[in-house]
């Protein structure tokens, strides 16, 4: 069953259509728009508390922007990073065109290069947010908190507003509520009755990065209530799958679509970029900046670019496999994403020890590999079905 309640939620649909014009009106009234690259390392709470509008720049899947970027970077830069560059160059996406400043977390080398290209072109202003690549003794949290303090100073200078503890506390509460609701909706998928598909859940995440957060939280409350009271959920005996990988961009939906068409059921995702990290909340202490640093750096599962991250992500993935009754894993990585590519063998080996098969798919944003994907996904799902039976 594919419950599409939120996609056709009239309030959400109307809000998203009108959002670009709302942002234009806000800019005319002096409100600043701050974009940021995905990966869940940039605290939206800090941007929101400054009076600016946070926008996570997550479009991908369309080959045109990725190809456009080849005039500035080589093809060895991953498709999503190239899409970020291409969208900036084309100036066709109203969300990207609206931003007054971009916060670029320095994670993998591809996003580092993206930040440099945006900075070189000089519009908009780019703030590079250094992300510690290893966390051993807690000193990195202090370093990251200092970098967030620098970001706060930059936001205050941009907006002319002071980020007070009261404003930041309210922002933390708002985004914590959004995470709580996404977690509740996601956990509904632990049962064998389908109330929301993976495609819908991923799209819901994507919308949350562009919508007004107060409005989005209200709609999530509404959606959660509708799903909790739904009488249309049905048993689903399709193979239960986990989707893992570095990135699911807004518009890059072919893998979930092909899985669904082949009779598979993705019930949970372990994705670094493009899906909001909703498993943990920010624990607001006396030092709010340090609370943000801790919440965004150490209280979460690390992405593959971080040192010694594979073991922690394997442990987390193993728990997801158990909690969501998963029978197989689809590992979807983008071409030239070396950090995930280098770990694919490790995860394949470790998951095989648990009798969990894993299919590795590697793609650009072109269409040439769709037929091959379709064949491989269908064969994988049939294999999983036979093993489950």
N, C-alpha and C positions, 0 to 999 in steps of 0.2 A: 504494500500500500504506500502511496506517495501523498502524504498530507501536505497540501499547499496553502495552509491557512495564512501564513505570513506573507507569501509572495502576492497573494491576492487580497491581503489586508488593505482596504481602501485608504486608511490613514497613512500607512507606511509607504504605499505605492505613490500616493500624491505627494508626500513629503520628499521622497527621493527625486521625483520629477522636478519639483520646485526648488530643490536645494541649491542648484547653481545660481538661480536668480536671487534666492535669499542671501547667498554669500556676496553677490554683487551689491545688494542693497546694504548689507552690513559694512562692506568696504567703503561705500559712499558715506556712511555714518561714522567712519573713523575706526572701525573694528579691524584688527589685523588677523590675517589667516596664516596659520603656521602648519606647513606640511611636514611630514616626516616619513622616512623609509621604514618598512616593516621589519619585523624580527622580535617585536615585543620588548625592546630595550629602551624605548623613549617614553618617559612617563607622561601620558596624556593629561594626568591630573595637574601637572605643573603648568602646562600650556593653558589649560582651561582656567586655572586659578589666576593667571595673568590677565584674563579678560580677552584672550585671543581664541580663535576657533581652531581646534586641532583637526587635521585631516591626514589620515594614513594613505600614502600614495601606493595603491596596490593593484593597479590595472596591469594585465598581462594576457597572454594567450593569442593576441592579435599579431601576426607576423610583420605588419607594416611598421610599427614603431621600432621593433627589434632590428629590422633591416635598415631603417633610416639611420640608426646609430652607428652603422658600419662605416660611415664617413668620418667618424671620430674615434672609434675603438676597433680593435681586431675581433674576429669571430670567436676567439678563445674566451671572451667575456660572456658570461652566461646569458641566456635569452631574457631573463627577468631584469637583470641589471641593464641590458641593452634597451629593454622596453622603457625603463625609467628615463634613460637618456633620450630615446626617440620621442617619447611623449613631450618632454621638455622642448625638443627641437621643433616638433610639428606644431605645437600650440593649438591643437584641436580639442584637447580634453579640458572642459571647463573647470574641473577640480584642480588640475595641475596649473592652469593659467591663473587661478585665483590667489595662489599662495604668495605671501610677502616675504616669508623666510622658510627655509627648509632645514630641518634637523636631520643630519646624516649620521646614524650610529656606525662606527667603524668596526665592522664585524669581519666578514670575509673580504678577500682581496677584490672581488667583483664590485661590492658596494663601496669599497674604498675608492676604486677607480671612478665609479659613478659620481661620488661626491666631488672628486677632483675635476671631472668634466663640467658638472654643474657650476662649480666654483670658478672655473676658467672662463665660462661664458658670462658670468657676472650677473645673472638674473635668474631667480631672486638670490638674496643673500643666503649663504650656506653656513650653518654652525656644525662643525664636526664634533660629534660626541664620542670620545674615546671609551671603548668597552674593554675592560680587563679580559684577557684571553685565558687566564688561569686564576683559580680561587683556591688558595690553600690555607692561609692563616687568618683570614678576615681583614687584613690590611687593605685588600683590594676594595672592600666595601667603603672604607674611608676615602680611598682615592676616587672611587666612582661618585661618592657624595660630594666631593670637592668639584668634580666636573659638572655635576647637576647644579651646584651653586653657581658656577659660571654660566650655565644655561639660564638659570633664574635671572641673573643679572642682565643677560642679553634680552630676555623676554620683557623684563621691566623697562629696559631702554627702548625696546621696539614699541611697546604698547603705551608707555607712560603711566602704567599702573603698578602699584606695589603688590607683591605677592605676600599677603599676610598669612599667619598661621590659621586664622579663621577661614579664609578663602580656600586654603590648601586642604584643611580638614574637611570642608564641605565637598570639595572635588574628590577627595579620597573616598568619602562615603558614597558619592554618586557612582563612581566607577567600580567600587566594590560591589554595589548592588547590581550593576550590569553583569559583572562576572558571576555573581551568585545565580542570577537568572539563567545565564547561558549554561552554567554547570548543571542546574536542575533540569533544564531541557535536554542536555546531552545525556545525563544519567537515566533519562526515560528509555534510552536505547539499550539498557542492560537487559531488559526483558525480551521475550521472543515476539512480543506484539509491537508492530510498527506504528508509531505515532508521528514520526518525522524522518524523512530520508536524509542521507548524508549530503546529497546535493542541496537540499533545502537548508540544512544546518550550516553548511559552508557559506551559502549565499547570505544567510542571516548574519553571520560573522562579518562578511564583506560590507553589508549595509551599515553595520554598527560603526564602521570606521569613517563613514561619510555623514551619517545622520547627526542631528543635534542630540547630544547625550541624554538630556532630560527627556526629550521626546522618545528617544530610542528605549530608554528604561521603562517608560510608561507602556510602550507597545510590547516590550518583552513581558511585562507583567500580564498584559492582555493575552498574549500568545501562550504563555505558560498556563494561564487559567483555562484557555480553550483546550489545550492539549490534555491537561489533567482531567478535564470533564468530558473529553471526547468519547463517544460511544461507537466510533467508526474504526477504531484500531482493530487489526486482524492479525491472526497468527501468520508468521512468515517463516517458512522452512528453508529459505534460500541460504546458501553458505554465508556465514557471518565473517566479514573480513575487516581488517584494520588497514587504513591507508597511511603510509609513512613517507616522509621525505622532507626536503628543504622548503618547498614553496608551493602554495596553491594560490595563484593570483586571481583577481576578479576578471573573469572571462576565460580562464583556462580550466574548462569543465569537461574536457573530452574523456579523461580517464574515469571519473565518476559516472558519466553518461554511458560509456561503453560497458562498465561493470554492471550497471543497472540493466542495460539492454541484454546482457549475457546471462542474466538471472542471478547475479551476485548481490549481496547486501552489505555495503560498507556501514558498519555500526559505530565506528570510532576512528578518529584521526590523531596522528602524532606528527604534527607539521610545525616547522620552526617559523615560517613567514607566511602571512596571509590569513591565518586563523588566530583570533584573539586568544591569548593565554588566559584561561579562566579557572584553572585548577586551584590557584592560591589567591588570596586577597592581601592587600597591603595592611600590615598591622601598624597602625598609627601610634607611635610612641612620643616621648617628649621632644625628640629631635626628628622632625618630619622629613627633612631631606635625607637623613640617614635611613629612615624607615622606607622611603622610596628606593634608595640605593639598594637596600637589603632585599626588598620585595622584587625588584626588577632584575637583580643580579644573582642572588644566592638562594632565594626561597622558591626557585623554579627549576625545572629541568633544563640543563644547558643545551644549547644548539651545538652542532658538530664542529663549528670553528673553534670552540673552546678546548683547552688542553684537558685530557682525561675525562672527556664528556661521554664517551661511548658506553662505559660501564653503567653510568647513571641513567642514560637513556634506555639501555637494554633492560635495566631493572624496572623502570617506569613502564616500558612497553610490555614487559612480561606481566605486570600487574593489570594493565589494560586488557591484555589477552584473556586473563583469568576473569576479570570483573565483567567483561562484555561478551564472554563465551565465544571468542574468536577462533576460527578454524584455519585461517590463512592470512598472510600479509602481502599487500601490494606496495612495493617500494617504488615510488615515482620520483625520479630526480631529473633535473634539467641538464642539458648538455654542458659539459665543462664545469660542473659543480664538483670540484675535485675533493672537497672535504667529505661529502656524502658518498661519492663514488668510491673513495678509499675505504670507507667503512662498510660498504654493502656486503663484501665477502664475510666480514666478521659477524654481521647480523644474520646472514644466511646460515652460517655455521652454527651459531649459538641457538637460533630458533629451531634448526633441524634437530638439535638435541632434545627439544621439547616436542618433537613431532609436529611442528608448525611449518608448513611449506611457505616459501617466499618467492614472489615473482618480482624481478627487477625490470623496470621500464625506464628508459632514458630518452629524452626527446628535446627537440627544438620547438619553436612555435609554428613550424610549417605544417602542412597537411600530408606530406609524403608518407609519413609513418603510421597513419591512422589505420590502414588496412592490416598492417603487421600487428599493431596494437590489438585490434579487434580479434585477430586469430589467436594471438598468445593469451589474451584475457579469457576468451571462451575456453581454450584448452585448460588453462589453470583452474577455472571454476569447475569444469567437469572433473578434473583430478581431485579437487577438494571435496566435491560431492561424493565421489566414490570412496574417499578415505573416511568421510563422516558416516556414510552408510555402513 
